[in-house]
Amino acid sequence: MNLKNLPRDAILKPLQAVAGIVERRQTLPILANVLFEHSKDSLLTLATDLELQISARTALEGGGEPQSITVAARKLLDILRALPESSTVSLEAKDGKLAVRAGKSRFSLQTLPAADYPRLHMNAEQLQRFSVSQRQLKATLRLVEFAMAQQDIRFYLNGMLLVLDGSTLSCVATDGHRLSYASLPVEGLFARQEIIVPRKTVLELSKLLADSDDPVDIAILANQVRFAFGTVELTSKVIDGKFPDYNRVIPTAHQKQVTLDRVSFLGTLQRAAILSNERFRGVRLSLAPGLLKVVCTNNEQEEAEEEIEVTYDGAPVDIGFNINYLLDVASTLSASEMTLSLQDASASALFTLPGRSDFKYVVMPMRI
């Protein structure tokens, strides 16, 4: 590979797009590398961890001989980031090394053969395909991703359920203690299909999507899902498992409802959390006519108590939660108001947005 005087960002930006999935510790040394494929008019940058593969293509001028190499992703990324923004960079592969030149700087990196790079096998069987805007998908993922489990023995919870049904795409995540649901419209009419996308894939996708109305093309394949947007293509295996029936978890008959100013409620929780038990993180919400009281205590017998005036005239209810679960939803939403629906101390709470049915967040109570 012999590329001369390219703007730094022509190599850095696609490398940043793919290098996020490269783990620092690898069972296969070559998985610490990124693959470069130089063809006549483009440079393909590709990384994989055998479950997820991301590629980004950069248009080039000047042609040259087609050539492929692999090089350490993190080292090259750190080098390019450390160069001045206005730098021009030249890459030359020779004798098992990649020479990186920029101004008076010279770097020599070890390479491994491109033929040994374990690319993800792409399924040819495409089940369904549709498009949504990057902005919509990014916002929807953000409303749900925080509720995904981490390293749960129930492997199907370590990801996000995507449900394509009719003209709606629904996203659902749960860790067994709380559940988040959000939906967005899609153009067309599709047969119902469910896939579980791994946690790592969701987080990378959320990071790469832009806040723009440009489309992201989503293809559901046999045991895989592919997202294509801009110059990036992300392909991931899906989790083979049965996701819980989320509709049974979402309460539908809670009678005690109160609408809260989200920013004010978030501030109250943040202050109360200072004196919460570091291990159990419990908070008690006491709802009474005209008043919501938020109370946290800890092992040192310290207590934080704050009252919020609310419009409510129903029966009192006193209920405990993990305060982190409440902080997550209050800090993630961008709406000015949120509705809290309760039943009793043993029933889960439901957070929704006033006048909207496209977001629901369920939190199990805890005994305090």
ABEGO torsion letter per residue (X at the ends): XBBBGBBAAAAAAAAAAAAAABBABBABAAAABBBBBBBAABBBBBBBAGABBBBBBBBBBGEEBBBBBBBBAAAAAAAAAABBAABBBBBBBBGGBBBBBBEABBBBBBBBBAAABBBBBBBABBABBBBBBAAAAAAAAAAAAAABBBGBABAAABBBBBBBBEABBBBBBBAGABBBBBBBBBBEBBBBBBBBBBAAAAAAAAAABBBBABBBBBBBBBGBBBBBBEABBBBBBBBBBBBBBAAAABBAABABBBBBBAAAAAAAAAAAAAABBAAAGBBBBBBBBGBBBBBBBBAAGBBBBBBBBBBBABBBBBBBBBAAAAAAAAAABABABBBBBBABAABBBBBBBBGBAABBBBBBBBBX
